């Protein structure tokens, strides 16, 4: 039977009292070779409730923190097709919390429409604010409307949320140690709000895998997501761990130079499909992966292009598959 204790709590037992965790999924997530030199860690398999993927990893720490603070509602933000907002709406009730989601417009396709329909049917309070500036103007109203909610940025990419991918990186390191997969040279993930990239980079360095390059593929041009900002998010997460009782070696804390961002797969912008991304989506069923066009399609499409050109070198490349819809 797999030990359900989080790797963060195993490494630093003091964190069990200071950083609570709400188990929402069963790990480790599976890893397998897709084709010679390309492996996948299928985070879409993570989540025992109504949704899977990287958002569930973050919510395990976020929802526990909201309960620790005595909040009754989690208020978060996203576009109308938000995976994070939907996951929050579906999992918050499991922790005895309500969910409220403020959403802005984005280009519509079948994936976005399906997500938004499910969000509206979830029981969460949905505020259609349409634009980022209007959302900002409405924040005071939203805070009053939901009576001191636990406020969560888009994508769950707060320092507490980033712990989800510190945890996932420690899990990956354990899989490498046990020989489930070879030590990769590069790990590739999509960047929507930066939390997965920040957490994976910090977590691998904490695990002694600082030589593994983590490459984030930018898919969102609606937020300022440069190397400096993502490094600062990782640094805030390291500081949180240290305050709560972890011994974080200074040399493991990412700097801007350690953050790798690829910007050549964005296309016309957030939510706009690309030919390369759609080609990756079409490959998804054959690969047994639920690839979608907004995030994972662009990241996987770029990975396949760079790998075909020999751009990742001799060591394997690992794709973090972070999409996890449930019917």
Protein Blocks (a to p, Z undefined) as FASTA:
>chain_A
ZZfbdfklmmmmmlmmmmccddfbdcddddddfbghiacddfklgojblbgcjklmmmmm
mmmmmmmnopabdcddddfklmklmmmmmmmmmnopacddddddddddfklmmmmmmmmm
nopacddehpaklmmmmmmmmmmmnoopadddehhiafklmmmmmmmmmmmmmmmmnopa
ccdfbdcdddfkommmmmmmmmmmmnopambccddddfbfkbccdfklmmmmmmmmmmmm
mmnopacdfklpccfklpccdfklnmnoghiacfklmmmmmmmmmnopacdfklmmmmmm
mmmmmmmnopnojbdcddddfbdcdZZ
